[in-house]
């Protein structure tokens, strides 16, 4: 998929990627504690949603993410294709009665059967890049950045090798990005392609295929170090890498904020209790004073009577 924009949301403990594609929007919620994530896709020009649940695991030598699909539901109407990691082949065939024997249906089911098995996720997938950042207990922040930087350099170096390898191509092959939907590829300038006859076009396709096989086949002596898919998506991959290299370590900040909030809250409670005691004493003293003022005549009458009684007794003794 041709990704155009990535946003990261990590407020209130969320670990969410929002991916804006030309044709669809993707929201991916990562759950590091259970090593699972949910992907929800919605088409922009149609009413169609796809929600998928995945499990993942991380390998460190070399660093890679492996995933498997555990649930998939398409809507509307709601149709489950996968539950509990099992492809619901009978439901899919029942839903596609008129297409049961079609190659498209077979490819769809075969693709799901591969997805429900553990497999290495595509190295250029931004979801995998983000997953790696959420497990510092497996890959330290420094190792994570080193991994991304090494991958970036691998892409850039391979691109230079491709450009050098085809610089002397007698037919005019170039590295081009001008064909929408193809990404970066080894092909001819659009003006040259448009001027080709059918026969010339067939020969050009065959020649370009041989050149790409020579450059992107791991068994070839001229292998540049990356797959053709990685080369086609190299611009997007480099953009994604920069997004994650520039992402601030929000997890550390959140922890600091929690500690700071705890300290402030504790100080607030202590100050509240102290002020409560002070205000209570002040109100009690004030009420005592008011009571004395209110009953001063009765007190004076009662006190003077006692004093008179003692004075009379004193006089009698004399």
C-alpha positions in Angstrom: 0.0 0.0 0.0 1.2 3.5 -0.8 1.3 5.2 2.5 1.4 9.0 2.6 1.2 10.1 6.2 1.8 8.6 9.6 0.7 10.0 13.0 1.5 8.6 16.4 -0.9 9.0 19.3 0.3 8.1 22.8 -1.9 10.1 25.2 -3.4 8.3 28.2 -1.5 5.1 27.6 -2.5 4.7 24.0 -0.1 3.2 21.4 -1.8 4.1 18.2 -0.7 4.6 14.6 -2.9 6.5 12.2 -1.9 5.8 8.6 -3.4 7.9 5.8 -3.3 6.0 2.5 -4.4 7.4 -0.9 -7.4 5.0 -0.9 -8.0 4.2 2.8 -7.4 5.1 6.4 -5.7 2.7 8.8 -5.8 2.8 12.6 -3.5 0.4 14.4 -3.6 -0.1 18.2 -0.6 -1.8 19.7 -0.9 -3.8 23.0 2.7 -4.4 24.1 1.7 -6.3 27.3 0.0 -9.1 25.3 2.1 -8.7 22.2 -1.0 -8.2 20.0 -2.3 -5.4 17.8 -5.5 -4.5 16.0 -5.7 -3.0 12.5 -8.9 -1.3 11.3 -9.1 -0.1 7.7 -11.8 2.0 6.1 -12.0 2.8 2.4 -12.3 6.5 1.5 -14.5 6.1 -1.5 -16.7 3.3 -0.4 -18.5 1.9 2.7 -16.2 -0.9 3.6 -14.4 -1.8 6.9 -11.9 -4.5 7.7 -10.8 -5.2 11.3 -7.9 -7.6 11.9 -6.3 -8.9 15.1 -2.7 -10.0 15.1 -0.2 -11.6 17.5 3.5 -10.8 17.2 6.8 -11.8 18.5 10.3 -10.2 18.2 13.5 -11.9 17.2 16.8 -10.2 18.0 19.5 -12.0 15.9 18.8 -10.5 13.4 16.2 -8.0 14.6 12.8 -8.8 13.0 9.1 -9.0 13.8 7.0 -12.1 13.2 3.2 -12.0 13.1 0.2 -14.2 12.6 -3.4 -13.3 11.9 -5.9 -14.5 14.6 -9.1 -12.7 13.5 -10.5 -10.9 10.5 -14.0 -9.5 10.0 -15.2 -7.5 6.9 -18.3 -5.3 6.9 -20.9 -4.4 6.0 -22.5 -6.9 6.3 -20.4 -8.4 9.1 -18.5 -11.4 7.7 -15.8 -13.3 9.6 -12.9 -14.7 7.5 -10.7 -15.8 10.4 -11.5 -16.7 14.0 -9.1 -18.0 16.6 -6.4 -18.2 14.0 -8.4 -20.5 11.7 -9.5 -19.6 8.2 -13.3 -20.0 7.9 -13.0 -21.5 4.4 -16.5 -22.9 4.4 -18.1 -19.5 5.3 -16.0 -17.8 2.6 -17.1 -20.3 -0.1 -20.7 -20.0 1.0 -20.5 -16.2 0.8 -19.0 -16.4 -2.7 -21.3 -19.0 -4.2 -21.0 -17.7 -7.7 -17.2 -17.4 -7.4 -16.4 -20.7 -5.5 -14.2 -22.0 -8.3 -12.6 -18.7 -9.3 -8.9 -18.2 -9.0 -9.5 -15.0 -7.1 -11.3 -16.9 -4.3 -8.6 -19.5 -4.2 -5.9 -16.9 -3.9 -7.8 -15.1 -1.2 -8.1 -18.2 0.9 -4.5 -19.3 0.3 -3.3 -15.8 1.3 -5.3 -16.0 4.6 -3.8 -19.5 5.3 -0.3 -18.0 5.0 -1.2 -15.1 7.3 -2.5 -17.2 10.1 0.9 -19.0 10.3 3.9 -17.3 11.9 5.8 -15.4 9.3 8.3 -12.5 9.1 6.6 -9.2 8.7 7.8 -7.0 5.9 10.8 -5.1 7.1 9.5 -1.8 5.6 6.2 -2.0 7.4 5.8 1.0 9.7 3.7 -1.1 12.1 6.8 -3.3 12.7 9.0 -0.3 13.2 6.6 1.0 15.8 6.2 -2.4 17.6 10.0 -2.5 18.0 10.0 0.9 19.8 7.5 -0.4 22.4 9.7 -3.1 23.7 12.8 -1.6 25.4 13.1 -4.7 27.5 13.9 -6.6 24.3 15.6 -3.9 22.2 17.2 -1.0 24.0 16.4 2.5 22.6 20.0 2.8 21.4 19.8 -0.5 19.6 16.4 0.4 18.1 17.8 3.7 16.7 20.9 1.8 15.4 18.6 -0.7 13.7 16.6 2.0 11.9 19.7 3.9 10.9 21.4 0.8 9.5 18.2 0.0 7.5 18.1 3.5 6.1 21.8 3.3 5.0 21.1 -0.1 3.5 18.3 1.4 1.3 20.4 4.4 0.3 23.5 2.4 -0.5 21.4 -0.1 -2.6 19.9 2.8 -4.6 23.3 4.1 -5.4 24.4 0.7 -6.6 21.3 0.4 -8.8 21.9 3.8 -10.4 25.5 2.9 -11.0 24.7 -0.5 -12.5 22.2 0.9 -15.1 24.1 4.1 -15.8 25.7 2.5 -18.9 22.6 0.6 -20.0 22.5 0.9 -23.8 18.7 0.9 -24.0 18.2 3.9 -21.7 17.0 2.3 -18.5 16.9 4.7 -15.5 15.8 4.9 -11.9 12.4 6.6 -12.0 9.6 7.7 -9.7 7.3 9.2 -12.4 4.9 6.3 -12.7 2.1 6.6 -10.2 1.4 3.5 -8.3 4.7 1.9 -9.1 6.9 3.6 -6.6 10.6 3.8 -7.5 11.5 1.4 -10.3 14.0 0.6 -13.0 12.3 1.5 -16.3 12.4 4.0 -19.1 11.4 7.7 -19.1 7.7 8.1 -19.8 8.4 10.0 -23.1 10.5 7.0 -24.3 7.9 4.5 -23.2 5.1 6.4 -25.0 7.1 6.4 -28.2 7.7 2.6 -28.2 5.9 0.3 -30.7 4.3 -2.9 -29.4 7.3 -5.0 -30.4 9.7 -2.5 -28.8 7.6 -2.5 -25.7 7.8 -6.3 -25.4 11.6 -6.3 -25.8 11.9 -3.4 -23.2 9.8 -5.3 -20.7 11.9 -8.4 -21.1 15.2 -6.5 -20.9 14.1 -4.5 -17.8 13.0 -7.8 -16.1 16.4 -9.4 -16.6 18.2 -6.3 -15.3 15.9 -6.2 -12.2 16.4 -9.9 -11.6 20.2 -9.5 -11.7 20.1 -6.6 -9.3 17.5 -7.8 -6.7 18.0 -11.6 -6.7 19.9 -12.6 -3.6 21.7 -15.4 -5.6 23.0 -13.0 -8.2 26.6 -11.8 -8.0 25.3 -8.3 -8.7 22.8 -8.3 -5.9 22.5 -4.8 -4.4 21.4 -5.9 -0.9 17.7 -5.2 -0.9 14.6 -6.8 -2.5 12.8 -5.3 -5.4 9.8 -4.6 -3.1 12.1 -2.6 -0.7 13.5 -0.7 -3.7 10.0 0.1 -5.1 9.0 1.5 -1.6 12.4 3.0 -0.7 11.1 6.6 -0.6 8.3 5.7 1.7 10.5 3.5 3.9 13.0 6.3 4.3 10.2 8.7 5.3 8.8 6.2 7.8 12.3 5.7 9.3 12.6 9.4 9.8 9.2 9.5 11.6 10.3 7.0 14.2 13.9 8.4 14.6 12.4 11.8 15.3 9.7 10.4 17.7 10.2 11.7 21.2 10.5 9.0 24.0 7.0 9.7 25.4 7.1 6.6 27.7 9.8 8.2 29.9 8.0 11.5 30.0 4.8 9.8 31.1 6.5 8.2 33.9 8.0 11.5 35.0 4.6 13.1 34.8 3.1 10.4 37.0 5.8 10.8 39.7 5.4 14.6 39.5 1.6 14.3 39.8 1.9 11.9 42.8 4.2 14.2 44.7 2.0 17.2 44.0 -1.1 15.3 45.0 0.5 14.2 48.3 1.6 17.7 49.1 -1.9 19.0 48.4 -3.4 16.4 50.8 -1.0 17.3 53.6 -1.6 21.0 53.1 -5.3 20.4 53.1 -5.3 18.5 56.4 -3.1 21.2 58.0 -5.4 24.0 56.9 -8.4 22.0 58.1 -6.9 21.7 61.6 -6.0 25.4 61.7 -9.4 26.6 60.5 -11.2 24.2 62.9 -9.3 25.6 65.9 -9.9 29.2 64.8 -13.6 28.5 64.4 -13.7 26.9 67.8 -12.0 29.8 69.5 -14.3 32.2 67.7 -17.4 30.3 68.8 -16.1 30.3 72.4 -15.6 34.1 72.3 -19.1 34.5 70.9 -20.6 32.3 73.6 -18.9 34.3 76.3 -20.1 37.5 74.9 -23.6 36.1 74.5 -23.9 34.9 78.1 -21.8 37.6 79.8 -24.7 39.0 82.0 -25.7 35.6 83.3 -22.1 34.8 84.0 -21.6 38.1 85.8 -24.8 37.6 87.9 -23.8 34.0 88.8 -20.2 35.0 89.6 -21.2 38.0 91.7 -23.6 35.8 93.8 -20.8 33.4 94.6 -18.5 36.2 95.5 -21.1 37.8 97.8 -21.7 34.5 99.6 -18.0 34.1 100.3 -17.7 37.8 101.5 -20.6 37.2 104.0 -18.9 34.1 105.3 -15.7 36.0 105.7 -17.3 38.8 107.7 -19.0 36.3 110.0 -15.7 34.8 110.9 -14.3 38.2 111.7 
